[in-house]
């Protein structure tokens, strides 16, 4: 069986139609792929932004906890230092009184012998 020119033209026309349909489908698929890619990129940006915000919040929480710990430690040390300074002041006052008494004894005129 041999193909006539008419058959060949009909087949060629169908081939061109299917080629055009394929090109159209490829263009549609490419557009869908680009749209999906852009959506994925946007979703990744949102995830990265959220992760960054959560990380910053966690770091600030850790800083707050560290500062609270240091403040509690400092409060205890302040109380201890205040006690030592108060006791040191009392000791200094006693030593000063003793030094004055000794100075008075040392500088007192002794009666001639």
ABEGO torsion letter per residue (X at the ends): XBBBAAAAAAAAAAAAAAAAAAAAAAAAAAAAAAAAAAAAAAAAAAAAAAAAAAAAAAAAAAAAAAAAAAAAAAAAAAAAAAAAAAAAAAAAAAAAAAAAAAAAAAABBBBBX
